[in-house]
Amino acid sequence: MLESGVVHAWQPTLALLRSVAPSSSSSLIDVAAPPLHILQSSLPTSVNKFRKLRMRKRSSGAGGCMMMVKATSVASSERSAGGRTGEMRKVKAVVTVVPTATKIFQDIVSSVKDDIADLLGKSLLLELLSSEVDSESGLEKPKIGAYAHRTQKNADNHVIYEAEFLVPEDFGTVGAILVENEHHKEMFLKDIQVIGLDDGAPTFHSPCGSWVHSKFDNPIKRIFFNNKSYLPCETPEGLKEYREKELALMRGFGIKVREAHDRIYDYDVYNDLGDPDSDPDLLRPVLGGKEHPYPRRCRTGRPRCKTDPMSETRSSDVYVPKDESFSDSNLPFPFFTAIDKMYNEGINIPELPQKSVLDLFPRLMKAVTDLNSSVIRFETPAVFEKDKFSWFRDDEFARQLLAGINPHAIKRVTEWPLKSNLDPEIYGSAESSITTELVEKEIKGLMTVEEAMEQKRLYVLDYHDIFIPYVSKVRELENTTLYGSRTLFQLTQDNILKVVAIELTRPKSDTQPQWRQVFTPGWDATSSWLWRMAKAHVLAQDSGYHQLVSHCSKCAYIIDMVGCLLTYRLRTHCCTEPYIIATNRQLSAMHPIYRLIDPHFRYTMEINALAREALINAGGIIESCFSPGKYSIELSSAAYDLQWQFNTEALPEDLISSDFPYANDGLLIWDSIKQWVSDYVNYYYPDPKLVETDEELQAWWTEIRTEGHGDKKDAPWWPVLKTPEDLIQIITTIVWVTSGHHAAVNFGQYDFAGYFPNRPTTARKNIPSEYGYSSQEWKDFVDKPEIALLHTFPSQGQASKVMAVLDVLSTHSPDEEYMGEHMEAAWKDNPEISAAFERFRGRLMEIEKIIDSRNLNPELKNRHGAGVVPYQLLKPFSEPGVTMKGIPYSISI
């Protein structure tokens, strides 16, 4: 029985495999053989998962050692040429391999067997495929095969193999190589080259960058095409069938459980976040479908839960295609000085992990000399280090909306009064309590509301409609609360945002009427403290929305840190995964568009799988540390349903002001990406008709819309794909989301939110005025307002956990791959593409200098001033660590 809500492309795929699979046992596809499997990573728990992922060297896979192989073996002319006669030439194959890590005992046994295979000269079987077909029969030319022989190890412990082939003169160009791994362990093939022995001329090059399973796990050979890119209609005759077969393999065979060696990309809904079999309270709704629309993820095929057949069981190993892999106390803080001690003296953690675990956090946590004291100390975030009291100030609260980690949330006011689109019969009055009189009083009569709107000087941070439906649900949870909110800003003549008012709303329910109150910057003690508490509630919403919407899909235009975590995860991570799946299912590895966008997808699927295990899962970090609690991911679905559109993912040119750091710097990056993409696309599609007739490209775009984002497949705003200009805009948008946008909302998280009073992730107490002025809550607030604010902030356990996660999320690994820094091998071999990339790299280096000069300009007050952290989040390059700069190619954290 097929699973509900899952896209199954296996039936047509299986038919294709049966129709094209030759009978030879050495064929690429063997329908009777078990499908390929991908080795799964053994994931650690909680925060350590993210740190271990970043500590792992991507180039060495799952802890394996790197070795270079040059296979050497001379095949007879009869074996090599299939019995043909005539002139022969010698060529040599060169390969770079990274074997996988296994359990110690298994590794010893496998290594002994593999060493024997090396001694016998059978390590890798390589078979050369011609790009041409036989001119007389029209059939594939016979393959030329040779086994690998190990010769030596070099100083870097790389194992050298060499293989020599005798190739007939009429063989034609080597278009691809079939590889059979004779070892008992999988290998990571980094590179294959074929070189002529007589003249040293290169005849074949493939930057593989892929895992190859052992033939003992799966008899199907892997194929690696040459470095030259081909549109489908341009594919050499000798490679056409292999191109189709490889794509059929990537699409898979259907609903079976994905195992260790699969190379299958297929779609599924988010039904693995809960764990109802272990606890009924951990049941979570399925995201994806009519009730809770959501992007699709890569399917794992794990069994369904016993207590809820709609949910998938959880496990410590989550299937991700291997080529996508990287290589609490509930007490409040008693005083503000106790928060400072986290950075100055350290805090006691009774369950402090062993030293080996602490070693995973070399920058984040510095153990005090005696580990037995169970004390850890956090690094001081940049915002707190520059100005300890900046979080108190309204100007900094507003400035960070333009130069912080969620710069998409604020919107220009185009209608007055502010109104809700929710049903007033269910939630209460739709019209905001922020009145014209109040606004004109706060802006000191400089202009009317109408004039301010006409001059584009009124802006709003609107978290009303997205949160109001969840307020009553969240308030039933312990140690958290929620409001709907609206925060109004005025843009001054100096291009500085000035906060005008905050409105907090509790909707009506069966037991209570609607409650709402407008807070303004106060001049007396009581109103000043209420104002600070109102800001804390708004910032908590902003934080969660950023993580679950902006980071996850790029829906961050709406809400900022509950808002921040929600938007952050939805807008980038979740909405990108369908692009990755469709790319691997529909674009051949030799397709030029595959080679253009593949660097922007590296490691994203693994980090997404890891997030489902420890970050956004039931009872995970998001649910335990952010205001919406168990409804966090459901809220993310609501945001996707209401707000996400592919055509609005591009960077907007309608800027708030000339001093909007994110947008000003972002447009420089956007324009540079678009020029690079334009040069690339126009080279491969000189005739506009080639875009419409490219069946792989059209299938790719169709699948993204109808399957990857299937819940929005009928939306009218999807761009058409008919011309090179259409393709340029689509690719530029995808590249921007995975590179520039993700960098802007991700790599400043610790420095802006590591001092949590600046960006609290949750608000645990209602604002005292909601209870009435005769209540005990109000009396306690008046007596000790500082304590009331501290009790509203996250607890000690929540703060420590979030700070650890944010540090890991903000860290560049030592081997980070920055956009424009290194040229892909496939681009180097083409002079025009290589020259276009060099122009792109040169422009990014110029942008570095432009951003530096902007940060020194005293006229740009949102990025320069006393105690102001300069805006560097869109500087293209960075050194390792938490730097608040650097744009990696892909979403790898």
N, C-alpha and C positions, 0 to 999 in steps of 0.2 A: 504494500500500500504506500502510495507516495505521501510525503509529508506535507502538511498544510503550510502555505506561505513560502515554499521553497521552489526556486527555479531549477528545473531539471533539463539540461541540454544533452543528456546522455543518449537518448534514443536516436536522433539524427546522427550524432557522433559515432555511435556504434555501427550504424548503417554505412557511414563513410569509411570507417576502418575496414569493414568486411569487403567493401567494394574495391578498395585500393590496395589491400594488403597482399603482397606477393607470397608465394608459398615457400620461398627460401627461408631456411632457419636463421640466416644472418640478417633478415630484414629489420628495418627500423620498427615496424609495428607487428606484433604478434597478438592477434585478438584473443587467442586461447590462453595467453600468458596472463598472470596476475598484473594489475596496473602498478605503475611505479609508486614508490612510497618516499616520504621525506622524513628524515630523522627529526624527532621532536626534541626541543630543549627541555631539560628538567628545571622547572622554574623554582626559584626560592620564594620565600613568603614576604608579604607586605612591602614595606619600603625597600628592603634589600633587593627586591626583584629589579627595581629600576637602576639601582647602583651597579649591580652585577652586570646588567645589560650594557651600561656605559663603560664599565671597566674592561669588557671583553673586546679583544682586538677583532675588528670586523674582518680584517684580511686573513685571520687564522681560524675563522669559523668557531666551532664550539670547543675552543681550547686546544685545537690540534696544532701540531708543529707544521711549519711550512717547508716544502721541499720542491726543488725544481727537478723535472725529469726531462731527459732527452732520450727518447727510445731509440735503441739501435738493433737492427736486424736486417739482413739482406734476404729478400724473398727471391725465389727462382723466377725466371722470366715466365715460366708456364703458370705458376701460382699467381704472380703479380698481374700478368696481362691476360690471364684467362686463356692461355694457349696461343696468343697472337705472336707473330714474328715481326721483325723489322728493327729499326734503330731504337735503342733504349737509352734513357738518361737516368742518372742517379740523383735522388733528392733525399733530404734528411728532415725528420720531424722533431720539433722541440716543444715540450709541454711543461707547464708549471702546475704543481699539484699541492693541495692542502688536505691531508687525511683527517678524518673525524676523530674525536675522542670518544672512548667507550669506557665501560667499567674495567677496573684494573685487570682482573683475571681474564676477561674476554679479550682485552687489549693484548695481553701477553700471548694468549693462544693464537689470536689472529695475526699478530706480528710474526710469530714463528712460521705460520703457514705462508704469510706474504713474503717473508725472506726466502723461503724455499722456492716460491714462484719466481722471485727475482733471480735466484741462482739458475733456475731452469730456463730463464729468458722469457717468462710469461707473466708480465705485470699488467700491461695494457695492450689490447689488440686495437690497432688503428687501421681503418679502411678508408682509402681515398676515393672520393666520388667525383666524377667528371661533371662539369657544367653542361656538357654537350651530350647528345644522343647519337647513336650510330647512324651515319648518313644513309646507309643502305636499308637497314631494318626499321629505323626509327625507334629502336629500343634503347634502354639504358646501357651504357658501356659497362663492361665488367669492372667490379671493384678491385682495387689493389691493396692488399693487406700485409701487415707485418706486426710481429710481436715486439714489445719493448724489452731491452736489456739494460740492466743497471751497470754503470761503469765506476762511479766514484761519488764521494761527498765533497763539497767545497767548504770553505772556511765558515760559511754561514749555516752549515749543516743541511744545505740543500742537496738532495740526492739527484745525481745526474744520470739520465738515461739517453740513449741515442737509438734511432731507428732509421735505416736506410731502405729506400724503395727503388726498384727498377721500373721506370715509367715509360711506356711506349711513346714515341714522338706524336702519334695520332691520338693520344689520350685526351688532349685538350686541357683547358684550365681546370685546376682542382677547385671545385665549387663548395665542397663540404667534406667533413671527415666524420665517419662513424667511430664511436669509442665504446669499447667493452672493457669494463674494469674487472681484471682477473683477481684482484685482491679480495679479501673477505670483509673489508671495511669500505665505506663510501669515501670518495675523494672529492676535493674541491679543485676543479680545473680552472686555473686562472688564465692560461694563455696557451695557444697552439700556433706554431709557425712551421712552414715547410720551406726549406731553402735548397736551391740547386747546389750540388756538391762541386760541379765543374766551374761554375761562374760565380757562386755565392749569391745569386740573385734570389730575392724572396718570391716564392710562387703562391703562397697561401698564408693568411694571417687571420686568426679569430681570437679576439679577447673574450674568452668563454665566460669567466666569472660565474661558474655554475657548479653545483654538486652533481657527481656521477655515482649512481648506486653500484653496489657490487653485483656481479652477474649471479651470485649465489642467492641474492635477495630478489632479483628480477632479471630475466634473460634479455629484455629489450635493450638494444643498444641506444646510446645517446647520439644525437647529431649536432654538429657545430658547423654553421655556415661561414663562408668567408666574410671578410670585413666590408665588402662592397654592399651597399644598400640597393634594393630593388623594389619598385612598386610591383604589385601583383602581376600586372600586364607585361612587365619587363623581365620577369623571372626567367632565367635560362631554362631551356627545355629539360635538361638533365636534372633539375632541382625542383620542378613544379610539383611532382608527386610527393617528394619529401617535405616540401613546405606545407602541403595540405595535411599530411600525416602528423607532423609535429604539432600543428594547431589542434588537430583532433585529440591528440594525447593530452594537451593542456586543458581541454574542456572536460575530460573525464568521462566516466561511465555511469554516473548516476548517484544513487542514494547510499551506497555502502559507506561504512566507517572509514574515514581517511586514516591511513597508517603511516609508518615511519618513512616510507620511500616514495609516496605519491608525489607526483608533480601535477596536481590538479587544482584548477581555479574554478570555483563554482560559488553560487550565491546562497545566502540563508538570511533569515531574520535574526534579530537580537533576542534569542530565547534562552541564553545561557548566563544571564546576570544573576538570577535567583538560585536558590538551593533548597527547594521545598522538601526534599527527601530528608534533609538533616534537621530542618526546623520549619514548621508551617509559616512562621512569621517572615521567613526569607523568600516567600513566593513573590515574584515580580511579574508585571504584565509583559507580554511579548511586544517588542518594538518592531514595527514593520507590518503594514496592513491597514485596513480602513480605520480601525479604532485608534491606533497609535502609529501614524506614518513615520517612517525612518529610512535612512539609507541602508543598503544591504551590506553584510559582512561576508567573509569567506567561510564556507560551510566546513564543518569538521565531521559531521555524520555521527557524533556520539549518541548513545541511546537516550531515549526519553525518560523523564523522571517517572517513578512509580506512582507518586501522589498527584502529579499533574502532567498529563500526556502532552501538553503544549510546550512544556519546558524541557530543555536539553540538560542532561546530567553534566556536572562539573568534574574536572579531573586536574591533577597537577600538571599534566602535559596537554597543551593546546596545539592542535594541528595548525601549522603555518607552512606553506610551501617553502622548502629549505632555502631556496634562493632568495627568499624575503627575510632571512634571519640575519642577525648581527653575527656576524660572528659574535595603657591610658588611665591616668588619674582624672577624675571629674571635678577636682577642686578648682575654684576660681583663684586668680592671683590676688593676694591680700592687699598689695600696694603696687604702685607703678615702679617702685625700686626693685620689686621682685621680678618684674619683666626685664629690667636692665641687667639683673644678675645672670640671666641666661647667656648674655654676651660677655660680661665682665668677669664673673666668678664661676659660672656654671651652675647647673641644677642637679639635684639628686634624682636619679632614675633607679628605683629599687630593683627593677628587672633588667638592669644594664646587661647587654649581651656580652659574650666573650670577646676577647681582644681580636680574634680572627674576624669577627663580624665588624668590629669598629674599624678595622683596616679598610673596609669598603667605603668609609666616609672620611678620607684623608683631609678634605678641605672643610667639610661641613661641621664635623664634631671633633674637637680637640680634647682628648682625654686628659684630665688633670693627672699629675705625676703618678699618684697611687691609684691604679685601676680599681682596687678594692673599695675605694671610696664611692664608686658608682656615680661619679660626677662627669657630666659632659658640658662642653662649652660651645656655643654656636658662633660662627663668624658674624661680624657686625655688618648688616646690610648697608648698601651705599647711601640710601636715602636717610637712614638714621645716623650714619657716620658724618654726612655732610651737614645735617641740621637736625639735632635731637628733637626739636620741638616743631618741626615742619608739619607733622600730622595734625597738630592743633589748629593750624591756620586755614581759613576759608580759601585764601588765594591758592594754596597748594592743593587743596581738595579739588578746586576747579582746574588748575593747571594740569593735573595728572589725567584729566579726561582728554586732553589734547596731546600730552607727551608721556603718557603712562602705558600700561600694558593692555588696556582695552579702549582704544581710541575710536571705536566704531559705535559706541553706545549712544552718544549724544546726537540729537536730531534738531533741525531747525523747526520752530513753531510756524505752521502755515495756516492754522485755524484757531479761532478764539471764540468762546472759552475752550479750555482743554476738556475733552469728553472721552468717555469709555465706549467701546464697541460691544461690551458685554450686556446681557439682558438685565435691565434694571429690576425686573420682577424677581429675579433670582439673587442678584448681588447688591441691589440698592441703587441709589441715584447715580446716574452716569456723569453728570456735570461736575467738574472739579470745584473744590472750595477755594482754590487760588483765584481771587477776584481781580477785576480791573483796578479797583481802588487800592487793594493791597500792593499790587505790582507797581503802580505809579507812585505810591508812597515810598516804596523801597528804592526805586531808581531816582528818587529825589526830584521828581517833576521835570527831568531833563527832556522827556518826550512822552507822548501817549503810547498806550499799548499798540494802537494801530500804526503809529509812526515807527515804533520799534520793529514791528513785523515787516513793514514795507522796506525798511533799511536792513533787513536780515540781521537783527540784533537780539532776537529772543530764541533761546534754545532750551530743550527739555531732555532730561534723562528719565524716560518713562518706563517704569517697571510695574505699572498698574495692572494692565490686562493679563500679562503673562503669569503673574503671581496670585492674583485675587482668587482664581478657582481652587488654589491649593492652600489658602490660608487656614481654613477650618480643619483640613486634614492634618496639616503640619502641627497645628496647635494641640492635637491629641497626642503627639509624641513628647517624650521627656526631654527636658533641658534644651528646648529650642522653641522659637516662635517665628512668626512671619507677618508681614504687612504687604499690601500693594503700595507702591510709592510713585510720586512724581516730584522731580527736582527741577526747578526753573532757574535759568541763567540769563544774564544780560552780557552781551559782548560790548565792551567799552570802546571808546575812540582809540585807545592804545592797543586794541586787539587782545585785551585781557578778559577772560571770562570772570564774571562776578556772580556769585550765587545769590539768588533772590529769595527763594522760599523752598521748603520741603513739605509735601503733603503725605501723611501716612494714613492708610485706610484699612479698616477691618470690615469685611462685607457683612451684610445681615445674614442671619442663620435662623434655624427654628427656635433658638433660645435667646438670641440677642439681636437688637437692631443694628443697623450700620453705624459704625463709629469712624470718624476721621477728624484730623486736626492738622492745621497748617502751622509750621514752625518757621520763624525768621531769625536771622542773626540777632542775638540779644545784647542789650546793654546793661541789664541787671543780672544778678547772680543766678536766679532761678531760670530765666529764659536762656541764659548762656549754657547752663548745664543741660537743659532739655534739648537745645540745639545740637550739642555734641552727641547726645544719645541718638537723636534723629539721624545725624550723619552716619553714626555707626550702623544703624539699621540699613541705610541706603548702601553703604559700602559692602555690607555682608551680602546683600542681594547682588550687587555688582560682581563680587568675587565668584560666587557660584555660577552665575550666568556666563561669565568669561570662560570658566573651565568646561562647562557642559555644552555650550553652544558655540562660542567664538572659536575656541581651540578645536572643538570637535568637528565643526563644519564650516565655519566662517559666517555664522549668523550673528556675529558679535555686534552688529550695528545696533542691537537693541539693549542689552543689559551688561554690566561690568563685572565683583569677585565671587557670591553665589552665582550671579550673572557671569562672572568672569570664568569660573571653571566650566559652566555649562556651555557657553558660546565657544570657548577655547577648544573643547574636545569635539563638539559637533561640527563646527565650521571648517576645521582643518582635517582632523583625524578621520572621523566617521564618513564625511562626504567624499574623502579622497579614496577610500578603499574600493568603492565600485569602479573608479577609473583604473585602478591597478588590476582588478580582476578582468575587466573587459579588455585591457591592453594585452594581457597574457593569453586570453582566449581567442582574440580576433585578429591581432596584428602579429605577423611572423617576426621572428627575431631578426630577419634581414630587411624588414620594412623600415624605411627611413624615419617614419614618425615614431615607431617603437624605439629606435636608437636615440631619437631626440628627447623623448620624455622619460625613458627608463631610469636615468640617473635621479630623477625627481621622485621616484617611488621606492628607492632602496630603504629597506628596514622598517617601512611604515606598517606593514601588516603584522610584523612581530610585536612592535610596540603597542599596536591596537589590541592584539590578543593578550598581551601582558596587562593592559589596562582593564580588560574584562575580568581578569583574574584577581586583581588587587586594588584597583582604583575605583571603577564605576560599578563593581559587583555589589550584590546585596550584603550589607554590613561592612562594606569596604571603606576606604578612606573618605571618599566623597560623601557617602551617606552618614558617616560617623562624625564628620567635621564641618559640614556645611548646612546652612539653615534648612533647605527643603528635606533633609534627612532621606528617608526611604522613598520619597517621591522625586528625588533629584533627576534620575534618568527619564522618568515619565515626563517631567517638565521639559527635558531636552527634546522629547518627541513633539510636545506641543509647540515648542519654538520652531522646530523644523517644519511642522505642518503650516504654521502661520506665516513664517518669515523667510524661509530659505528659497532662493531662486538663483539658478545658475547665471542668468543674465545680469544679476546685480553683484556678482562676485568680483567683477573687475573693480579696480581702484577708481573711485569717482573723481571727476575733475571739478565738481562744484564744492570747493573748499569752504570751510567755515570762515577762515581768515587767512591772511598772508603769513601768520605766525602759528601754523598748525604743523608741528614737527613731523608727525607721522605721515600726513598727506603730502607735505612738501618734499620730504626725502623719499617717500614711497613713489611719487610720480617720476622721480629720477630713475629709480630701480625699474618701475613698470615700463617706461619708455625704452630703457636699455634692453630689457627682456624682449619687448615687442620687436625691436629692430633686429635682434639676433634671430628670433623666430621667423621674421619676415624674410631675412636673407636665406635661411635654411629652407623654408617652405617654397619660396619662389624658385630656388634652384631645382628642386625635385618636381615641381609642378609648373613648368613654364607655360603649359597650355591649361587654361582654367577647366577645360572639360575633363582633365585627368582626375580632378577631385571627385566629380560626380560618378565617374566610371571606375573608381578604385573600390572594388567590392569589399576588401578587408577594412578599409577606412570607414566606409558607410556602415558595415556591420558593427564596427567598434562604437561609432557614435549612436547607432540605434540601440545597442545593448546597454550603454550607459544610461540612456533615457528610459528605456522600457523595462529593464531588469534591475540594474544597479540602483536606480532611483525610481523603481516601479510605482511607488505610491504617488508620484507626481508625473507619470508618463503622459497624461492627457493635458497637462498644463500648457497654455498657449504661449508662454514666454520662452520656451526652449529655442535656442538659435538653430537656424537651418544650416546645413553643411553642403553647399553647392559650389563654392568658389574658393580660391586660395585665401581671399580676404576673410571669409567665414572661418576657415581652418586656423588662420593666424590668430584671430580673436579668441577662439576656443582654446588653443594651445597656450596662448599667453596667459589666459585666465587660470588655467590649471597650474601652470608653472609658477605664477604669482602666489597662488594660495599655498602651494607646497614649499615655497622658498621665502619670499619677502614677507608675506603676511604672517606665516607661522613664526618666523624669526621675531617679528615685531611684537607678537602677543605672548611669546614663550620665554625668551632668554633674559627678560627683565623681571621675572616673577619673584625670585628670591630677594633682589635688591629693593623692589617696591613693596612686597608683601611679607618679607622675612621678619620685619618689625610689625607684628600683626595689628597694633593699634592704628597703623596707617591704612591697612586693608584687612579688617577682620573677616573671617570666613563664615562666621555664624553670629547671630544675635540670640542670646539665650533667655533674655527677659523682655517682657513687654515694657513699653515706655510708661513711666509712673502715672502720667496724667490720664491714661486710659481707664485707670481704676477709680478716678474721682479724687477730689481734694480732701475728702474725709477718710480715705482708705489708709490702712497701715502701710501699704506700698509707697504712698505719697509721703507719709510721715518719715519713713526710713530714708527716702530720697532727699528730703529737705534736711534731715539730720546729717547724712553723710553721702553727698552726691557722688563723690569719687568712688565709693564702694559700690554704689548702684551702677555706675558705668563699668567698673571692673567686672561685676557680675553679669553684665550684658555681653562682654567680650568672650571669646573662646576660653575653655578651661585650660589648665596647664597641660593636660594630656593631649587635648586637641591641638593646641598651639605647637607643641613639640613635634607631633606627628606631621602636621602640615608644613612646618619649617623644614623638616627633613626631606619631604617630598618635593617642595618647591626648589630646594637647593639642587637636588638631582635633576629636576626638569630644566633648570637654568644652566646646567653645566655643559660646556663643549668638551667632548672627549679629545684625547691627544691626536687621534687620527680622523678628526672631523673632516668631511669633504665639503668645502665651501664652493658655492656657485661661482663659476668663472675662474677658479684657481688652477685646475688641471684639465687638460683637454682629453676627452674620451678617445680611445684608440681608433674607433670607427670614424672619427672626424679628422684625425691626423692624416689619414691616407688620401683624403680628397683636398686638393689645394684650395678650391673655392670655399669649402666649408671651413677648412682650417683658418683661412684668412678672415672669414666672418667671425669665427670664435675669438681670434686675436683682437679684433676690433671691439668685441663685446667685453673681453677681459680688460682692455685698455680703458674703456668707458667706466667700468666698475672701479678701477683704480683712481680715475678722476673724481668719481663720486665720493670716495673716501676723503679727498682733500676738500671738496665742497662742503661736506658735512662738518668737517673740522672747523672750517672758516665760519660756518653758520653758528656753531656753538660758541664762538668767540665774539659774536656780534652783540653788543649791548642793547641794540634796538629790538632784538628778538628775545623778549622777556620770558617766553615759555621754555627757552632752552639755555638761557644765560642769566646769571644773577647771583647774589649772595646766598650761599648754601644750596643753590639749585644744581641738581644732577644733570649734566649735559645729556642731550638726546643722541644716543649712539646706536640704538637698536637696529637701524637699517644700514650701518656701516658694513660693507660686504665681507670683510675678512676679520679674523680674530685669532688670538693665541688660545691655548686650552684653558679650561676653568670657567668660573662665573665672571663674565667680562661685560655683560650688557651690550654686546655687539657681535657681528658675524652672521652671515646668511648661509646656512648649509643648503645643499641641493635639495634635501628631502626632509620629511617629517620623521626624524629618527629618534625622537624623544618626546 
